[in-house]
C-alpha cells in the first residue's frame, strides 16, 4: 500500500479537455435557455506522489473540477484517465474498484459525517463496501483512528460528540480507509479554527509521507498552499489560467490574475504599506460564451485581442527543476514583473525552514528508493 | 506531531469531557419527559391502547348483547354510561369500539407509510422524470379532500372495517410521499451522501443507510398526527355505514345510531364523542411533543 505510487513515473491522473456545463432555466419547450460553464475545457496532469493545489476565487470551478476528477459528477465533455484507465465512461459498478483508490476530504466537517452513524460505522462503510472480512474491518477501524490521532474507544461515539477538528480527522480516516492512492481535499481546513488548521495540515503532510499519497488540495488560503503544495494550478471562471511549481508561481507569476491573487494577501506587518493594484470591473457571467480571455474585463493589461482571441495554456519557461510554467495569457511577458510585493516581503520562518529541509530530505530518500527499485 | 520523527500513530487529541455527552436516545427521552403536554399525550395514548387491547376483560357486558328490558336507559350503577336503543351497554361498546379505532388508526397509518414513503424516497432521490411522474400523481391525490378520497376508496372496496382501513391508508399515503420527498431532497445534498457515493455505496445502500434514518424523525411525527386523523376518518366512515359493520361496535357507528335519539338519549352520543375527542387530542399533543423532543437543533 505504501510504495506503489513511487514505482511508476507516469501521471496518476490525466485530465483531458474536461468540461462541466449545467443547464440553467428552461424555455417553454423544456430546453435549457443557457449553460453555466462551471469547468470549461481543462487539461491537467496529477503526478504520482505530488501535492497539487488548485486555487482561485469562489465559484471558479475548483470544487467542480475536483469532483469531476473523482467522477462524483458526470463530465459534459472530456476524459479522465486514472492510472492508465479511462474512468470517464465506466458504469457505477465498474467504477467501484476505482472508488477505493481515490477519495475526497470535505470542507465542512459538520456536514460530511452521517449524524445517525457511529464513528466506527462511518469508517466501516468503505471497508464493507469493498468486501473486507469482518475481523479485518474491526482491526482496520482501530488502526485508522490511531493514524489520525483518535482513540479506538471513539469508534462507539456519534459525530456530534466531536469538535470540528476531530471530525475532520474522522473524515480523513474515512478517506484513507481503503488505502487510496489519490486523496482530494476540498478546502479541508478552511472551516476550522486557525490553530486546528495547522494540526490538520501537518497531519495530512505526515500521512502523505507515510502512505505515499498523491494529494490534490483545493484552497483559498495562499499561505497554506505555499506551505503544502509542490505545484499550483490557478483557476478563473472554470478555466485553468496558470500552472507552475509553487516557488515559481509565488515568485514570478505570469498571469495578471495570479499576480492580483497573490498581491491581495494581507501582510502581517503594520509598517508595510504595499501599493496594491486592486482589480476593477466585474467578472463576466459564467453563463456567457463570449470568445476571448475570461479575465479581460478585469485585467489591467487587456487589449482588443484579449476580447476576441481565447488564450491557450502555453509553456512560457521553466521554473524549479525544469518544471514548465504554463500560462494562458497573450501578454504574459508584460505581466511578469518580478516578485509580487507580498511575496517579496514575506519572511521564511524558522519553522518553515525546518519543514522545508525535512521535505527535501524526504524527497531525496524517496528518489533514492525509486532509483534502487526496478521501474515497473 | 514532532517535525523530526514520523510516528505511524498520532498522539491522541485531547477530547472534551466526553463522558458528559448524552446519546441521542437519552437526550430525546429527557426532553420528552420534561415536556408536559407530550407527557400528557403519551399517557392518554397509552391508556387508549391498554383499554383497546384489554376491552374483553374490562367490559362489564357483551357489547353486542341486546337487552330489551333495558332500552335507552340513562347512566346508572349497572350501566355506567347508560344503554342504547336495543339495550346494549354503552360502556362495553365504547371499550370494544376503542379496538376498532386503534386498528383503524394504527394499521391505516402503517399502510399509508408503506405506500407513501418508498414513492417519496424514489421521487426525492432520483428526481427528474421519476420525480415528475410521482409528484403529479401525489398532487392529483392531494387535490381531493382526504375524507372524500377515503369515502370513495371505501365505497369502491365495499363496507367493512378492513376495507375502511385500507381506504384510509391509501388516502393518507400521498401526504407521506410528499413529506418524504421534501425531506429526501434536503438530505441528499448533504456532504455525507456524497461521501457515501465517493466510497462506492450503491443507491439502495445510500437510501437505506444514509437517507432513510435521516428523514425518519419528521415521518414519525407525521405518523403520530395522522393516526389522529385516521381515527376521525374511521369514525366518519363508520358513521356513514362504510366502516365497522353492526353489531360490532365502533365509535363512529355508535354516533350514527345515537344521532336518531339525540334528544331522548343524549348519553348515547356524548360518550363516543368525548372518547374520540380525548384520543385524537392525545395523539395530536403526543405528535407535537415528539416533534419538539426529536428536533436536534434544540438542547
HADDOCK unambig.tbl for C-alpha pairs under 7 A between the chains (distance, minus, plus):
assign (segid A and resid 72 and name CA) (segid B and resid 198 and name CA) 6.64 0.50 0.50
assign (segid A and resid 96 and name CA) (segid B and resid 200 and name CA) 5.18 0.50 0.50
assign (segid A and resid 99 and name CA) (segid B and resid 198 and name CA) 6.17 0.50 0.50
assign (segid A and resid 99 and name CA) (segid B and resid 199 and name CA) 5.56 0.50 0.50
assign (segid A and resid 99 and name CA) (segid B and resid 200 and name CA) 5.67 0.50 0.50
assign (segid A and resid 100 and name CA) (segid B and resid 199 and name CA) 6.16 0.50 0.50
assign (segid A and resid 103 and name CA) (segid B and resid 198 and name CA) 6.51 0.50 0.50
assign (segid A and resid 111 and name CA) (segid B and resid 190 and name CA) 6.16 0.50 0.50
assign (segid A and resid 111 and name CA) (segid B and resid 191 and name CA) 5.46 0.50 0.50
assign (segid A and resid 111 and name CA) (segid B and resid 192 and name CA) 6.31 0.50 0.50
assign (segid A and resid 112 and name CA) (segid B and resid 191 and name CA) 4.51 0.50 0.50
assign (segid A and resid 112 and name CA) (segid B and resid 192 and name CA) 4.17 0.50 0.50
assign (segid A and resid 112 and name CA) (segid B and resid 195 and name CA) 6.77 0.50 0.50
assign (segid A and resid 113 and name CA) (segid B and resid 192 and name CA) 5.07 0.50 0.50
assign (segid A and resid 114 and name CA) (segid B and resid 192 and name CA) 5.56 0.50 0.50
assign (segid A and resid 114 and name CA) (segid B and resid 210 and name CA) 6.74 0.50 0.50
assign (segid A and resid 116 and name CA) (segid B and resid 213 and name CA) 6.70 0.50 0.50
assign (segid A and resid 116 and name CA) (segid B and resid 214 and name CA) 6.93 0.50 0.50
assign (segid A and resid 126 and name CA) (segid B and resid 199 and name CA) 5.34 0.50 0.50
assign (segid A and resid 129 and name CA) (segid B and resid 200 and name CA) 6.87 0.50 0.50
assign (segid A and resid 129 and name CA) (segid B and resid 201 and name CA) 6.45 0.50 0.50
assign (segid A and resid 146 and name CA) (segid B and resid 9 and name CA) 5.39 0.50 0.50
assign (segid A and resid 146 and name CA) (segid B and resid 10 and name CA) 6.22 0.50 0.50
assign (segid A and resid 147 and name CA) (segid B and resid 8 and name CA) 6.39 0.50 0.50
assign (segid A and resid 147 and name CA) (segid B and resid 9 and name CA) 4.93 0.50 0.50
assign (segid A and resid 147 and name CA) (segid B and resid 10 and name CA) 5.66 0.50 0.50
assign (segid A and resid 148 and name CA) (segid B and resid 10 and name CA) 5.97 0.50 0.50
assign (segid A and resid 149 and name CA) (segid B and resid 9 and name CA) 6.70 0.50 0.50
assign (segid A and resid 149 and name CA) (segid B and resid 10 and name CA) 4.27 0.50 0.50
assign (segid A and resid 149 and name CA) (segid B and resid 11 and name CA) 5.20 0.50 0.50
assign (segid A and resid 149 and name CA) (segid B and resid 12 and name CA) 4.40 0.50 0.50
assign (segid A and resid 149 and name CA) (segid B and resid 13 and name CA) 5.93 0.50 0.50
assign (segid A and resid 150 and name CA) (segid B and resid 12 and name CA) 4.91 0.50 0.50
assign (segid A and resid 150 and name CA) (segid B and resid 13 and name CA) 6.20 0.50 0.50
assign (segid A and resid 151 and name CA) (segid B and resid 12 and name CA) 6.15 0.50 0.50
assign (segid A and resid 161 and name CA) (segid B and resid 21 and name CA) 6.78 0.50 0.50
assign (segid A and resid 206 and name CA) (segid B and resid 6 and name CA) 6.94 0.50 0.50
